[in-house]
Amino acid sequence: MDSLFDAARQCLDAADPAEKVALTHRHFAALQRGGLAIPQDAPPPEPIRMPGRPPRPRLVHPRDLPRRGLGSDEGKAAFLHAIAHIELNAIDLGWDAVYRFRGLPEQFYLDWARVADDEARHFAMLRQRLQECGYDYGDFDAHNGLWEMCEKTAQDGLARMALVPRVLEARGLDVTPGMIERLRTMGDTRTVAVLEVILREEVSHVAAGSRWYRWYCEQRGVEPRQRFRELLHEYAGGYLRGPFNLEARLLAGFDEDELLALQQQAG
């Protein structure tokens, strides 16, 4: 039986987005039917400086990305491209959690392989919508912020669970409803339908981060609210911006005290 860790590494290394999506669906299906082993004695993971990426898009600093409104065809395509890029990165974030952190409960690996599978479907939906608009993935510049946070938290599963799902991915819960309403007023029902699927499923992804963050805290005897505040201060000050989608964040495993602290910390 093949190893889940080898399957995860294969998905991470795939440079072609279509291949990454296909491998993700194939390996998650194999995991579900019991075709991938999760060895408890697996060797430590090898370093990953960068997952497989196509030659385009060009990666630039976020401040070098031009601001475009949704009012033009190019602006709408650039918006779709930015979300597609996030979802492609999120495939790698899910598989990296599977590959990186060893000796954990089986449910941890099932949860993050499922997240990768969802993200692969999200990327494919967005890429199709982008192609319907006359563009493709790679036609606009993008940034590497999600993977950079992945690297920063590579040695600490607790920090990874706190910061990638509960900060970076949770940001999508905050901003997506407003984008849905804006696109609905513009009559773009096709993009709205895609974003509604993504928003609904991202709640469960952030919830998985909340669940495993608290699991790590319990294992280490750490108070989760205080540690989360410390990690935000240490790693993520620039990422924390309101307003917050309080309802979605409650569904995703935040409690009211955490949300109050987030609002205070974001100013």
C-alpha angles and dihedrals in degrees: 000000000000120000122251089221091058090048091050091050091050090054092047092050096049108111100188110079094217090052091048090053094047094047091048093054091044096050095043090052089050091050091051093053093047097256097127123065122220101209116205091203097052116142119252116283120265117244117268113203093177133354121235112292134177119244089257143081099057110230115228137164111283091244089060093060110102118239112239130181124228091239095089130059090241091050093052091047091050089052092050090047092052092052092045089053090052091051093049089052089047090059088059092044090056094047092043090057088052094046100038105049117060135189096030130135115287091243090064091062093043091052097051095041087053090050090052090050092051092047091051089055091047092052092050092051092049093045090052090050090048090052090050086058091054099259138091140210108285096036093106133044119258140186134241101223097123094053092044089059088047089057093046091056098039094112098046124055092190092057091044093054091046099047111030102044098023098043113019100031092036087061087072090060089058101047105031098074091057091049090050091054092047092051091045091056088051091054095244096141094160094061090041090056091052094048092048090057091048094048092050094050096041089064088065091047093054088044089057088053091050092048096050093040089058090045090056091047091052091049091052098039092243126150102239101210095050093043091050090054090049093050092049090053093045100044115007115039093122093049097055112096132148161244094086128207093237096183094052093043091052089052088048094058105271115132126218094257091054092049091050090051091048091052092049093046092049090052 
